[in-house]
Amino acid sequence: MSEFTSKNPKLIRDMFGTLAKKYDLANSVLSLGFHHLWKKKLVKKSGVQPGNQVLDCATGTGDLAFLFERELKGSGQVIGTDFCLPMLEIARKKAQEKKSKVQFKPADVMNLPYLDHTFDVASISFGIRNVQDPARALHELGRVVKPGGRVLILEFGQPDTKIIKKIFNVYSNFILPKVGGWMSGQPQAYQYLQTSSAIFPCGASFLEMAKVSEFFSNCQFFYIQFGIAYLYILERA
């Protein structure tokens, strides 16, 4: 697992590429469907309004991008980016089925191909921990958002109570890798999920990393499911 925990971009890209076809089903089963609720909370907290320009990075198969589009009510624009092409292929197929106008484009969150102050809202869900340089990614997200806009980040963390933490550790260390590996045929990917989540900074520690960027004037976080996940809201100065 040392290769994956080093966040080698090619290995991460290839790993998610092999998961793409079974990614949605595995996520729903392993999270008991809660990840859909978490993403809806992100959209609600974003304050997105009809007519806004929205960027969803590490969009995967596009679930969060589609939720944003629904809030725009036929106006504005949503762009979903990812550096894993097999994921984007599935997102585009879903867009055709939904008759969605979300644009899905290849891009690395550490080097976004957009001008400063382009978007009202930018987001990344369960992707920032996979980035080789999270601080650089946060800088890029802040750069492309308009002053007064928001960057929202949804990411796994560590539960904040002993009982929940004990239960979660049993689940993430033993159940998740076995069930995820069985469903996807890629047990190392779900072992990586557990390992990367356990070591990634969360809560106040994550906000300290975000504050290094000069772009954000107000940063806050919310616990989700007792700290199994965290929602970060970074306001653009």
Backbone torsions as a table, in degrees:
resi	resn	phi	psi	omega
1	MET	NA	-6.3	-176.4
2	SER	-62.6	-33.4	179.6
3	GLU	-63.5	-40.5	-178.5
4	PHE	-73.6	-41.3	-178.2
5	THR	-68.7	-15.5	174.5
6	SER	-79.5	-5.4	178.3
7	LYS	60.3	41.3	173.8
8	ASN	-61.6	117.2	-173.9
9	PRO	-55.7	-41.3	-179.0
10	LYS	-64.9	-41.8	-179.9
11	LEU	-66.0	-41.2	178.5
12	ILE	-64.0	-44.8	180.0
13	ARG	-61.0	-46.5	-179.3
14	ASP	-65.4	-38.7	-179.6
15	MET	-61.8	-48.0	179.9
16	PHE	-70.0	-28.5	176.3
17	GLY	-63.3	-39.4	179.2
18	THR	-71.9	-23.2	-179.8
19	LEU	-87.2	-13.9	-165.1
20	ALA	-51.2	-47.8	-173.6
21	LYS	-67.2	-26.7	-178.2
22	LYS	-111.4	8.8	-173.2
23	TYR	-63.3	-48.1	-177.1
24	ASP	-62.8	-46.8	-178.8
25	LEU	-63.4	-45.2	-179.1
26	ALA	-62.5	-42.5	179.0
27	ASN	-60.2	-43.6	-177.8
28	SER	-67.2	-41.0	-179.7
29	VAL	-69.2	-47.6	-173.7
30	LEU	-71.8	-26.6	177.7
31	SER	-98.0	3.2	-175.7
32	LEU	57.2	28.2	178.6
33	GLY	83.1	-3.4	-175.2
34	PHE	-66.7	-26.8	-176.0
35	HIS	-61.6	-27.7	176.1
36	HIS	-65.7	-41.7	178.8
37	LEU	-66.2	-38.5	-179.7
38	TRP	-63.7	-41.1	-179.6
39	LYS	-68.9	-35.9	176.3
40	LYS	-64.2	-36.1	177.6
41	LYS	-66.2	-39.4	177.3
42	LEU	-58.5	-47.3	-178.6
43	VAL	-62.0	-42.4	179.7
44	LYS	-62.1	-42.8	-178.5
45	LYS	-73.6	-16.6	-177.8
46	SER	-69.3	-25.7	-176.1
47	GLY	72.0	17.6	-177.7
48	VAL	-59.4	141.1	-177.0
49	GLN	-126.1	152.5	174.7
50	PRO	-51.2	136.4	-179.0
51	GLY	95.6	-11.2	-178.8
52	ASN	-70.9	157.6	172.2
53	GLN	-103.5	124.9	-173.5
54	VAL	-125.3	137.0	176.0
55	LEU	-120.1	123.4	175.1
56	ASP	-112.9	112.2	-178.2
57	CYS	-93.6	156.8	-173.8
58	ALA	48.8	47.2	-171.3
59	THR	-67.8	-19.1	-179.5
60	GLY	61.5	-124.2	-179.9
61	THR	-92.1	10.0	166.3
62	GLY	93.3	6.8	-175.2
63	ASP	-55.4	-47.2	-178.0
64	LEU	-68.3	-38.6	178.4
65	ALA	-60.2	-40.6	179.1
66	PHE	-67.0	-36.0	176.9
67	LEU	-64.2	-41.3	176.4
68	PHE	-62.1	-43.8	-178.8
69	GLU	-58.7	-39.6	179.6
70	ARG	-61.0	-36.7	179.4
71	GLU	-71.2	-25.3	-179.4
72	LEU	-75.8	-15.8	174.1
73	LYS	54.2	45.8	174.9
74	GLY	84.9	3.3	179.5
75	SER	-119.8	175.6	177.8
76	GLY	65.8	-157.8	-176.9
77	GLN	-155.4	142.9	173.2
78	VAL	-122.0	130.8	174.3
79	ILE	-118.3	129.0	175.4
80	GLY	-110.3	127.3	-179.5
81	THR	-120.7	152.6	176.1
82	ASP	-161.1	152.5	177.7
83	PHE	-96.5	5.0	178.2
84	CYS	-105.5	105.2	-173.9
85	LEU	-63.7	-39.4	177.2
86	PRO	-59.1	-35.0	175.8
87	MET	-64.8	-44.4	-179.8
88	LEU	-63.7	-34.8	178.6
89	GLU	-60.8	-41.8	179.2
90	ILE	-69.6	-40.7	178.0
91	ALA	-59.1	-41.2	-179.2
92	ARG	-67.6	-37.6	176.7
93	LYS	-64.2	-42.1	177.5
94	LYS	-63.1	-37.7	179.2
95	ALA	-63.7	-40.1	178.0
96	GLN	-63.4	-42.8	-179.1
97	GLU	-65.7	-35.8	-178.5
98	LYS	-86.4	-5.6	-172.3
99	LYS	55.6	41.9	-178.6
100	SER	-87.2	150.4	176.7
101	LYS	-102.3	9.2	175.8
102	VAL	-60.2	134.0	177.0
103	GLN	-96.6	126.1	178.9
104	PHE	-109.5	121.1	-173.2
105	LYS	-132.8	146.9	176.8
106	PRO	-75.0	130.9	177.8
107	ALA	-167.2	149.5	176.0
108	ASP	-98.7	128.2	-177.4
109	VAL	-62.9	-18.4	177.2
110	MET	-81.8	-8.1	-179.3
111	ASN	-151.3	71.8	-173.9
112	LEU	-75.1	133.9	-176.8
113	PRO	-86.2	46.2	-178.2
114	TYR	-130.0	151.4	-179.9
115	LEU	-72.2	160.1	174.0
116	ASP	-56.4	145.6	171.4
117	HIS	60.9	39.2	-178.0
118	THR	-89.3	-35.6	-169.3
119	PHE	-114.6	149.9	174.1
120	ASP	-81.3	-33.4	-178.4
121	VAL	-140.4	138.2	172.2
122	ALA	-130.7	148.0	-177.0
123	SER	-145.0	161.9	170.9
124	ILE	-154.3	123.9	-177.9
125	SER	-117.0	125.5	178.7
126	PHE	52.1	39.6	180.0
127	GLY	-132.3	-23.4	-172.8
128	ILE	-65.0	-30.3	-179.0
129	ARG	-72.2	-16.8	-179.6
130	ASN	-88.9	-7.6	-176.0
131	VAL	-79.0	139.3	-178.2
132	GLN	-61.5	-37.4	179.6
133	ASP	-132.7	87.0	-177.2
134	PRO	-57.5	-36.6	-179.4
135	ALA	-63.3	-40.2	177.9
136	ARG	-66.3	-39.0	177.7
137	ALA	-62.4	-42.5	178.0
138	LEU	-62.6	-38.8	176.9
139	HIS	-61.2	-44.0	-179.8
140	GLU	-65.8	-41.7	178.2
141	LEU	-61.9	-42.6	177.7
142	GLY	-65.9	-36.4	-178.2
143	ARG	-63.0	-41.6	-172.6
144	VAL	-85.2	-7.1	179.9
145	VAL	-91.8	143.0	179.9
146	LYS	-70.1	150.1	172.5
147	PRO	-53.8	132.5	-176.3
148	GLY	90.1	-9.0	178.2
149	GLY	-82.9	-175.3	-176.1
150	ARG	-133.5	145.0	168.9
151	VAL	-111.5	126.7	-179.1
152	LEU	-119.8	135.0	-175.5
153	ILE	-131.3	127.1	175.5
154	LEU	-112.9	126.5	-176.5
155	GLU	-152.2	152.7	175.2
156	PHE	-66.7	157.0	177.6
157	GLY	-148.4	-154.6	177.9
158	GLN	-118.9	129.2	179.8
159	PRO	-54.9	150.8	-173.3
160	ASP	-101.5	4.4	175.8
161	THR	-122.9	148.1	-174.1
162	LYS	-61.7	-43.8	-177.3
163	ILE	-66.0	-49.0	179.7
164	ILE	-63.5	-39.1	179.6
165	LYS	-62.3	-41.2	179.6
166	LYS	-64.2	-45.9	178.8
167	ILE	-62.3	-44.6	-178.2
168	PHE	-64.8	-38.2	179.2
169	ASN	-63.8	-40.2	177.1
170	VAL	-63.2	-44.7	-179.7
171	TYR	-63.3	-49.6	-173.6
172	SER	-73.0	-29.8	-177.7
173	ASN	-84.7	-28.8	-172.7
174	PHE	-121.2	-48.5	-175.0
175	ILE	-76.7	-49.6	-176.2
176	LEU	-57.4	-49.4	-179.7
177	PRO	-62.5	-36.8	-177.5
178	LYS	-72.6	-48.0	-178.9
179	VAL	-69.7	-44.5	178.5
180	GLY	-62.4	-41.3	178.5
181	GLY	-65.0	-39.8	178.9
182	TRP	-65.4	-42.7	-177.5
183	MET	-70.2	-36.6	-172.7
184	SER	-101.6	-19.4	-172.9
185	GLY	77.1	9.6	-177.7
186	GLN	-129.3	71.8	-177.8
187	PRO	-60.4	-30.7	-179.3
188	GLN	-65.6	-27.7	179.6
189	ALA	-67.0	-39.1	-178.1
190	TYR	-83.6	-21.0	168.4
191	GLN	-69.7	-38.6	175.8
192	TYR	-61.8	-41.7	178.9
193	LEU	-56.1	-46.9	-179.8
194	GLN	-64.6	-46.8	-176.2
195	THR	-64.9	-46.2	-177.1
196	SER	-67.0	-36.0	179.4
197	SER	-68.7	-36.6	-176.7
198	ALA	-68.2	-31.7	-174.1
199	ILE	-100.7	-9.9	-176.1
200	PHE	-78.8	136.6	-179.9
201	PRO	-63.8	140.1	-179.5
202	CYS	-134.8	166.6	178.5
203	GLY	62.2	-131.8	-177.4
204	ALA	-61.2	-32.8	179.7
205	SER	-64.8	-39.5	177.6
206	PHE	-66.7	-41.0	-179.8
207	LEU	-62.8	-33.6	176.3
208	GLU	-61.7	-38.9	177.4
209	MET	-66.6	-40.2	-179.4
210	ALA	-65.6	-35.7	-175.4
211	LYS	-71.0	-12.2	176.6
212	VAL	-63.8	-32.8	176.9
213	SER	-71.3	141.9	-179.7
214	GLU	-80.1	-1.4	-171.8
215	PHE	-83.1	-21.2	-168.7
216	PHE	-105.8	130.9	-178.0
217	SER	-100.2	-26.1	-178.4
218	ASN	-142.9	124.5	-176.7
219	CYS	-128.8	134.1	178.3
220	GLN	-147.6	163.5	177.7
221	PHE	-139.0	157.7	178.6
222	PHE	-128.4	137.5	172.9
223	TYR	-73.2	142.0	173.5
224	ILE	-127.0	129.3	-178.6
225	GLN	52.0	52.8	176.0
226	PHE	64.7	21.0	178.6
227	GLY	98.3	5.4	173.1
228	ILE	-60.9	-36.2	174.3
229	ALA	-134.3	163.3	179.1
230	TYR	-132.4	142.8	173.6
231	LEU	-112.3	121.8	179.9
232	TYR	-107.7	135.8	176.4
233	ILE	-121.5	118.3	-178.0
234	LEU	-116.7	115.9	-179.2
235	GLU	-89.3	134.8	-178.2
236	ARG	-79.2	126.9	-179.9
237	ALA	-67.6	NA	NA
